Every structure is written in C-alpha cells, then in structure tokens.
Amino acid sequence: MRTASLTMHSAGFTSRIRDCAIRGIRNEEKRWLAFASVVSLLYGGIIRLRNAGYNGGILKSKALACPVVSVGNITAGGTGKTPMVIMLASEFRKRGFRPAILSRGYGGKNKEKVTVVTDGSTILKDFEKAGDEPVLIAESLERVPVITSKKRINAGNLALCRYNPDVLILDDAFQHRSLCRDIDIVLVDGRDPFGKGAILPKGELREPETSARRADIIVVTDSGCDATAIKAKEQIKKICPGVSIFEANRKPLNIIEGFERKKRPLSYLKGKNVLAFAGIALPERFRMTVEELCGIPCGFVTYPDHYLYSAKDIAGILHIARAQAAELIITTAKDAVRLRKFPDFYRKVCYLAIEMDMGNSLEPFLASIMRKLNR
C-alpha cells in the first residue's frame, strides 16, 4: 500500500517561521538560504552581544537559594530535553532529593506570572494553560512540583517558598542566562551536533557553537551507531576541550491507548497497517522509530512543533486513516497531551511512550553531577 506523507502548516507565527527555516535548511532551497544568511548574521550579532554582556558582567544573573541544574540545547529542538528532565528528576528522587522543575511553559496561555502545573500530587493545569511539555513532565513524575513562568526566577522563588526543594531543574534553559545555575547540561544531536554550523534561520544553532563551552556536561543523543558517536565526540572536543561528554538514546517503552492509558508492548504494532502523525521539532525521528517497530506506515502526517490541533485537522487525519485502511493511529506522547480536547478522537489514538536511556553511562553521568553539586 502506498504511504501517504503529508505536512500541515497552519500553526502559530513563531512555529511557522521555525518550521519553514528547518525545511529550507534541509531542502537547501537557494532563495531561502540567501535570505537566511542575512538574517543569521543579524541575529547572530545580537546573540553575541548579549553573551558578551553576561560574560563581561554588564548583564547580571540572579541566584536562587538552592542548587540549580539546567538542561538545554544549542540547536532548535529535537535533542531529547523533555525525557532527560524526566529522567534526571526521577534519579534525584531515587537518591533522596526533593527536586522541582522550572519551565518557561512554551505554548501555555495562562496569564498568571507563575503557573503551578502540578504540586507533586495533582495536575492543576492543562496544556492550554501550561504548555504541552510541562504537562507531559508533570504526568510522568510523582512528588515533583512543576512550575512555569517566562521569568524562571519567579517560578524558582515560588517553588522554594511553597515546596522546599533541595534542587531545581531548569527545562530548556541554556539560553536563559538571567538565572544562575550550578550545572549546565547541554544535549546535542549525535548525527549533527552543531546544526549545520550556522545560526538560525540559515542553520539550526540557537547561538554560536562556541557557546557550548559554557556547558559543564554535554550529552550526545541518538547517535545511532558507535562510529557516528565517535565522530560527534571528536567534533565536540575540538570546540569544547575539557568538557565532560556522555551518550544517551531515546528508547521506546510501550504503546499507550487513549484515556484508559492501557499499556501495550511495542510488539503491538508489528504486522499492523499503521497511520502515524506528529507535531514535534524532528518528526522524522518519530517516523524512523515507528518504522523500526512495524515497518513503513501507511501514512505519515507532520505538523509544526507544539502544533495546536483543530477539528479540521482531526477530520483530515481520520480521512487519511480511512483512505489507507489504517488499523491503528499512533502519535507522540507530546502530541497526545494536545489531543485530549478531542475525546472521541483521543480514544481512537495510541501514543508511543519513550524514556532517556544512558545505559552504562548513567552512573558516571550522575556521579559527575553530584561532584559538581558537592554531594
């Protein structure tokens, strides 16, 4: 059966620009690259000035009365920050810490300056108020408060006052230099650590690759094979000599069915005619995972990152499913969070749960963190 492969583009302005940038980069569209080169120069200049301000002490970072660990990246999404934050908080809990997670809450529309997504026992906000990633993080952890604010210093102060954490984890905060951190963990894509070597929108870098030298720890994610991982590490060492480097891979856990959240083994997909769709930064990664589990899907529909689905989108997905005689519709865990406002559709959809797997690197990675925290 022929695979239906479609891309939908009716997203918010920022998401559309980023989505167009990534498509332009990967398709090497000449007109796009000419325009993007000029914008990259201007944007890169602004970023360099801002970094110089912080490095020179002209711009000040505020500190919190608690150790702070930042998880971020240097490229435009898709390196596994969310599963890393979840894994890190879980490992802190196992070791007797009381972590709290601070996020910007991208996509959330709550007008409050600070939003408590969960107090550690009850989910208090949905994705429309808090953003999809904070809700996914909150649902994946127990006894870990998750708080969002555009100014994470405000989220941190509320966490300290209300929940008494002994370590704060910043989600997607490498560029959020207005808040001091004790450890900067930077995730890089094992296949392309520095996003074509150019700043957005010409490349995928959020700031110059030399900014990675601020990192205390760099984690190479999803390299795919030893040779690729070795090449990525060599590239990192040239730019960031002396930094601690570890490896990690996003690993599929199981298939989750709709509201009932019934867990199915990964083998549940095998032999089925599957329609897949995703609105994430790198949907091709999701497609590759689905292909590994069930072969080529009968359809694969992509949307921009953090996409807000409409009733029209849902009808379109169902139309493709019927046309391709799909036996099962699957999406990502992050997309599933955004689909709950369509309960009838959500009952028909499965999503893929994943975790960050560091294998034998986990204990040395955690030991490195504890040393830097003097624990």
MIPADREN-664060 format. One line per field, with one value per residue (C-alpha): residue in one letter; x, y, z; residue number from 1. Coordinates in nm, 3 decimals, always signed. Layout:
type <- [A:...];
px <- [X:...];
py <- [Y:...];
pz <- [Z:...];
seq <- [NUM:...];
This chain:
type <- [M:R:T:A:S:L:T:M:H:S:A:G:F:T:S:R:I:R:D:C:A:I:R:G:I:R:N:E:E:K:R:W:L:A:F:A:S:V:V:S:L:L:Y:G:G:I:I:R:L:R:N:A:G:Y:N:G:G:I:L:K:S:K:A:L:A:C:P:V:V:S:V:G:N:I:T:A:G:G:T:G:K:T:P:M:V:I:M:L:A:S:E:F:R:K:R:G:F:R:P:A:I:L:S:R:G:Y:G:G:K:N:K:E:K:V:T:V:V:T:D:G:S:T:I:L:K:D:F:E:K:A:G:D:E:P:V:L:I:A:E:S:L:E:R:V:P:V:I:T:S:K:K:R:I:N:A:G:N:L:A:L:C:R:Y:N:P:D:V:L:I:L:D:D:A:F:Q:H:R:S:L:C:R:D:I:D:I:V:L:V:D:G:R:D:P:F:G:K:G:A:I:L:P:K:G:E:L:R:E:P:E:T:S:A:R:R:A:D:I:I:V:V:T:D:S:G:C:D:A:T:A:I:K:A:K:E:Q:I:K:K:I:C:P:G:V:S:I:F:E:A:N:R:K:P:L:N:I:I:E:G:F:E:R:K:K:R:P:L:S:Y:L:K:G:K:N:V:L:A:F:A:G:I:A:L:P:E:R:F:R:M:T:V:E:E:L:C:G:I:P:C:G:F:V:T:Y:P:D:H:Y:L:Y:S:A:K:D:I:A:G:I:L:H:I:A:R:A:Q:A:A:E:L:I:I:T:T:A:K:D:A:V:R:L:R:K:F:P:D:F:Y:R:K:V:C:Y:L:A:I:E:M:D:M:G:N:S:L:E:P:F:L:A:S:I:M:R:K:L:N:R];
px <- [+0.000:+0.132:+0.243:+0.064:+0.311:+0.168:+0.279:+0.033:+0.139:-0.136:+0.047:+0.135:+0.369:+0.681:+0.627:+0.568:+0.891:+1.095:+0.928:+0.998:+1.358:+1.420:+1.256:+1.455:+1.782:+1.723:+1.599:+1.881:+1.641:+1.867:+1.630:+1.570:+1.942:+2.026:+1.767:+1.850:+2.221:+2.145:+1.904:+2.151:+2.422:+2.193:+2.052:+2.396:+2.530:+2.255:+2.320:+2.695:+2.638:+2.403:+2.650:+2.932:+2.716:+2.676:+3.037:+3.163:+2.931:+2.734:+2.422:+2.359:+2.226:+2.012:+2.071:+1.830:+1.892:+1.913:+2.133:+2.016:+2.070:+1.990:+1.901:+1.915:+2.049:+2.225:+2.015:+1.647:+1.482:+1.468:+1.758:+1.554:+1.537:+1.198:+1.288:+1.622:+1.447:+1.210:+1.497:+1.704:+1.417:+1.342:+1.708:+1.724:+1.413:+1.571:+1.870:+1.662:+1.649:+1.340:+1.355:+1.125:+1.115:+1.100:+0.992:+0.907:+0.585:+0.610:+0.264:+0.079:-0.171:-0.211:-0.195:-0.062:+0.303:+0.370:+0.176:+0.183:+0.129:+0.147:+0.214:+0.363:+0.038:-0.230:-0.217:-0.357:-0.334:-0.395:-0.171:-0.366:-0.271:+0.070:+0.209:+0.240:+0.590:+0.533:+0.211:+0.389:+0.667:+0.412:+0.225:+0.546:+0.665:+0.538:+0.603:+0.784:+0.635:+0.640:+0.614:+0.620:+0.698:+0.855:+1.087:+1.212:+1.344:+0.977:+0.900:+1.203:+1.109:+0.757:+0.895:+1.132:+0.862:+0.587:+0.758:+1.102:+1.301:+1.671:+1.749:+1.585:+1.589:+1.554:+1.391:+1.525:+1.729:+2.077:+1.994:+1.809:+2.114:+1.926:+1.912:+2.230:+2.283:+2.532:+2.540:+2.468:+2.381:+2.364:+2.215:+2.339:+2.216:+2.459:+2.408:+2.462:+2.584:+2.601:+2.313:+2.491:+2.731:+2.513:+2.276:+1.901:+1.750:+2.038:+2.133:+1.980:+2.202:+2.029:+2.361:+2.723:+2.863:+3.143:+2.874:+2.869:+3.189:+2.963:+2.837:+2.960:+2.831:+2.743:+2.521:+2.530:+2.184:+2.063:+2.388:+2.261:+2.595:+2.940:+3.111:+2.866:+2.902:+3.284:+3.267:+3.029:+3.254:+3.558:+3.370:+3.261:+3.611:+3.753:+3.506:+3.477:+3.806:+3.788:+3.408:+3.257:+3.081:+2.826:+2.592:+2.217:+1.941:+1.568:+1.424:+1.063:+0.897:+0.547:+0.230:-0.035:-0.403:-0.606:-0.787:-0.764:-0.385:-0.369:-0.010:+0.065:+0.403:+0.597:+0.519:+0.156:+0.242:+0.402:+0.215:-0.043:-0.129:-0.036:-0.102:+0.140:+0.138:+0.345:+0.380:+0.730:+1.062:+1.204:+0.912:+1.138:+1.288:+0.941:+0.882:+1.205:+1.103:+0.761:+0.926:+1.154:+0.850:+0.607:+0.765:+0.672:+0.349:+0.060:+0.061:+0.275:+0.142:+0.363:+0.280:+0.499:+0.634:+0.380:+0.102:-0.249:-0.479:-0.820:-1.135:-1.045:-0.705:-0.869:-1.113:-0.820:-0.628:-0.936:-0.996:-0.641:-0.683:-0.997:-0.845:-0.538:-0.738:-0.528:-0.579:-0.417:-0.335:-0.027:+0.137:+0.391:+0.333:+0.372:+0.111:-0.123:-0.126:-0.263:-0.532:-0.734:-0.976:-1.098:-1.212:-1.375:-1.058:-0.830:-0.999:-0.902:-0.536:-0.234:+0.085:+0.444:+0.595:+0.971:+1.247:+1.603:+1.838:+2.201:+2.299:+2.640:+2.689:+2.417:+2.614:+2.923:+2.688:+2.510:+2.841:+2.966:+2.656:+2.692:+3.057:+2.963:+2.689:+2.938:+2.712];
py <- [+0.000:+0.343:+0.557:+0.889:+1.152:+1.495:+1.810:+2.057:+2.416:+2.620:+2.690:+2.997:+3.257:+3.152:+2.784:+2.854:+3.053:+2.783:+2.510:+2.697:+2.754:+2.387:+2.281:+2.543:+2.429:+2.060:+2.110:+2.357:+2.597:+2.860:+3.156:+3.068:+3.031:+3.370:+3.545:+3.333:+3.419:+3.788:+3.723:+3.482:+3.749:+4.000:+3.752:+3.607:+3.957:+4.023:+3.691:+3.756:+4.100:+3.953:+3.677:+3.931:+4.130:+3.832:+3.718:+4.068:+4.122:+4.403:+4.188:+4.022:+3.677:+3.633:+3.346:+3.124:+2.985:+2.630:+2.430:+2.472:+2.224:+2.342:+2.108:+2.271:+2.253:+2.471:+2.382:+2.428:+2.142:+1.769:+1.657:+1.498:+1.766:+1.656:+1.287:+1.400:+1.630:+1.347:+1.101:+1.347:+1.431:+1.060:+0.983:+1.271:+1.131:+0.784:+0.939:+1.116:+1.463:+1.683:+1.821:+2.075:+2.157:+2.507:+2.562:+2.855:+2.678:+2.736:+2.745:+2.790:+3.076:+3.127:+3.498:+3.441:+3.537:+3.196:+2.876:+2.565:+2.279:+2.020:+2.040:+1.691:+1.505:+1.667:+1.802:+2.154:+2.292:+2.153:+2.207:+2.513:+2.694:+2.538:+2.416:+2.057:+1.976:+2.086:+1.879:+1.576:+1.616:+1.654:+1.340:+1.139:+1.202:+1.160:+1.401:+1.650:+2.001:+2.154:+2.532:+2.759:+3.125:+3.333:+3.457:+3.141:+3.334:+3.389:+3.020:+2.934:+3.168:+3.024:+2.668:+2.748:+2.919:+2.661:+2.321:+2.346:+2.168:+2.098:+2.102:+2.287:+2.157:+2.414:+2.281:+2.423:+2.694:+2.705:+3.042:+3.165:+3.330:+3.570:+3.290:+3.147:+2.773:+2.540:+2.293:+2.340:+2.015:+2.058:+1.794:+1.770:+1.562:+1.277:+1.295:+1.673:+1.824:+2.183:+2.217:+2.272:+2.513:+2.821:+3.022:+3.027:+3.065:+2.964:+2.674:+2.522:+2.682:+2.896:+3.066:+3.030:+2.679:+2.817:+2.899:+2.527:+2.596:+2.727:+2.371:+2.164:+1.842:+1.761:+1.463:+1.322:+1.186:+0.936:+0.895:+0.570:+0.386:+0.388:+0.545:+0.838:+0.886:+0.890:+1.149:+1.366:+1.347:+1.448:+1.747:+1.848:+1.812:+2.046:+2.316:+2.243:+2.099:+1.954:+1.927:+1.604:+1.409:+1.131:+0.941:+0.878:+0.743:+0.790:+0.444:+0.345:+0.194:+0.089:+0.185:+0.371:+0.364:+0.684:+0.785:+0.440:+0.462:+0.089:-0.015:-0.235:-0.392:-0.248:-0.568:-0.449:-0.251:-0.541:-0.653:-0.374:-0.116:+0.198:+0.568:+0.793:+1.169:+1.414:+1.782:+1.789:+1.951:+1.649:+1.433:+1.215:+1.069:+0.954:+0.812:+0.612:+0.468:+0.366:+0.202:+0.004:-0.124:-0.203:-0.133:+0.155:+0.319:+0.350:+0.724:+0.981:+1.332:+1.608:+1.937:+2.216:+2.177:+2.244:+2.245:+2.321:+2.075:+2.184:+1.986:+2.022:+1.859:+1.570:+1.517:+1.520:+1.255:+1.033:+1.077:+0.958:+0.667:+0.552:+0.603:+0.397:+0.136:+0.204:-0.043:+0.185:+0.557:+0.648:+0.973:+1.100:+1.145:+1.522:+1.532:+1.318:+1.586:+1.832:+1.596:+1.549:+1.826:+1.589:+1.297:+1.089:+1.105:+1.056:+0.723:+0.603:+0.707:+0.538:+0.713:+0.599:+0.638:+0.687:+0.724:+0.853:+0.557:+0.618:+0.256:+0.221:+0.599:+0.670:+0.622:+0.818:+1.092:+1.116:+1.099:+1.394:+1.591:+1.505:+1.614:+1.949:+1.986:+1.886:+1.600];
pz <- [+0.000:-0.092:+0.202:+0.240:+0.355:+0.426:+0.602:+0.757:+0.815:+0.982:+1.310:+1.513:+1.364:+1.557:+1.486:+1.117:+1.089:+1.263:+1.060:+0.735:+0.845:+0.913:+0.587:+0.397:+0.554:+0.491:+0.135:+0.064:-0.106:-0.266:-0.229:+0.133:+0.208:+0.056:+0.272:+0.576:+0.555:+0.609:+0.895:+1.058:+1.057:+1.226:+1.477:+1.549:+1.617:+1.871:+2.046:+2.061:+2.213:+2.473:+2.564:+2.586:+2.827:+3.058:+3.021:+3.100:+3.395:+3.231:+3.236:+3.571:+3.651:+3.960:+4.200:+4.394:+4.743:+4.612:+4.370:+4.011:+3.725:+3.373:+3.086:+2.744:+2.394:+2.141:+1.838:+1.755:+1.938:+1.894:+2.116:+2.396:+2.666:+2.799:+2.857:+3.004:+3.253:+3.349:+3.392:+3.594:+3.831:+3.877:+3.956:+4.205:+4.378:+4.399:+4.576:+4.838:+4.682:+4.664:+4.310:+4.150:+3.779:+3.635:+3.275:+3.052:+2.955:+2.582:+2.422:+2.751:+2.759:+3.132:+3.212:+3.563:+3.616:+3.770:+3.698:+3.916:+3.672:+3.948:+4.321:+4.302:+4.366:+4.147:+3.791:+3.828:+3.472:+3.126:+2.822:+2.705:+3.025:+3.096:+2.762:+2.639:+2.767:+3.131:+3.143:+2.995:+3.254:+3.536:+3.431:+3.406:+3.762:+4.116:+4.403:+4.181:+4.153:+3.805:+3.777:+3.472:+3.421:+3.148:+3.423:+3.583:+3.883:+3.977:+3.933:+4.145:+4.428:+4.441:+4.441:+4.728:+4.930:+4.877:+4.824:+4.991:+4.714:+4.760:+4.386:+4.097:+3.740:+3.462:+3.145:+2.816:+2.986:+2.832:+2.673:+2.983:+3.136:+3.361:+3.621:+3.774:+3.757:+3.924:+3.634:+3.264:+3.084:+2.707:+2.478:+2.120:+1.829:+1.770:+1.393:+1.367:+1.697:+1.579:+1.335:+1.002:+1.175:+1.122:+1.338:+1.276:+1.029:+0.799:+1.024:+1.335:+1.601:+1.861:+1.933:+1.810:+1.852:+2.073:+2.330:+2.411:+2.608:+2.886:+2.937:+3.228:+3.070:+2.710:+2.631:+2.277:+2.200:+1.940:+1.751:+1.603:+1.592:+1.752:+1.451:+1.447:+1.823:+1.795:+1.517:+1.721:+2.028:+1.824:+1.688:+2.039:+2.183:+1.918:+2.012:+2.385:+2.510:+2.860:+2.883:+3.019:+2.741:+2.782:+2.550:+2.567:+2.348:+2.347:+2.388:+2.314:+2.621:+2.527:+2.342:+2.543:+2.446:+2.486:+2.804:+2.960:+2.928:+2.879:+2.819:+2.523:+2.437:+2.147:+1.955:+1.946:+1.631:+1.448:+1.139:+1.165:+0.900:+1.096:+1.031:+1.222:+1.276:+1.480:+1.559:+1.706:+1.620:+1.434:+1.320:+1.104:+1.423:+1.524:+1.179:+1.197:+1.535:+1.404:+1.102:+1.332:+1.523:+1.242:+0.904:+0.675:+0.797:+0.552:+0.618:+0.798:+0.860:+1.004:+1.171:+1.320:+1.672:+1.954:+1.694:+1.822:+1.651:+1.524:+1.448:+1.079:+1.142:+1.326:+1.040:+0.797:+0.992:+1.013:+0.639:+0.563:+0.806:+0.627:+0.282:+0.375:+0.569:+0.880:+1.164:+1.420:+1.453:+1.655:+1.761:+2.015:+2.387:+2.350:+2.074:+2.283:+2.554:+2.295:+2.168:+2.485:+2.395:+2.123:+2.345:+2.070:+1.860:+2.160:+2.235:+1.887:+1.913:+2.064:+2.156:+2.198:+2.544:+2.548:+2.804:+2.806:+2.826:+2.922:+2.970:+3.135:+3.115:+3.371:+3.692:+3.574:+3.449:+3.784:+3.972:+3.767:+3.863:+4.232:+4.230:+4.081:+4.343:+4.615:+4.723];
seq <- [1:2:3:4:5:6:7:8:9:10:11:12:13:14:15:16:17:18:19:20:21:22:23:24:25:26:27:28:29:30:31:32:33:34:35:36:37:38:39:40:41:42:43:44:45:46:47:48:49:50:51:52:53:54:55:56:57:58:59:60:61:62:63:64:65:66:67:68:69:70:71:72:73:74:75:76:77:78:79:80:81:82:83:84:85:86:87:88:89:90:91:92:93:94:95:96:97:98:99:100:101:102:103:104:105:106:107:108:109:110:111:112:113:114:115:116:117:118:119:120:121:122:123:124:125:126:127:128:129:130:131:132:133:134:135:136:137:138:139:140:141:142:143:144:145:146:147:148:149:150:151:152:153:154:155:156:157:158:159:160:161:162:163:164:165:166:167:168:169:170:171:172:173:174:175:176:177:178:179:180:181:182:183:184:185:186:187:188:189:190:191:192:193:194:195:196:197:198:199:200:201:202:203:204:205:206:207:208:209:210:211:212:213:214:215:216:217:218:219:220:221:222:223:224:225:226:227:228:229:230:231:232:233:234:235:236:237:238:239:240:241:242:243:244:245:246:247:248:249:250:251:252:253:254:255:256:257:258:259:260:261:262:263:264:265:266:267:268:269:270:271:272:273:274:275:276:277:278:279:280:281:282:283:284:285:286:287:288:289:290:291:292:293:294:295:296:297:298:299:300:301:302:303:304:305:306:307:308:309:310:311:312:313:314:315:316:317:318:319:320:321:322:323:324:325:326:327:328:329:330:331:332:333:334:335:336:337:338:339:340:341:342:343:344:345:346:347:348:349:350:351:352:353:354:355:356:357:358:359:360:361:362:363:364:365:366:367:368:369:370:371:372:373:374:375];
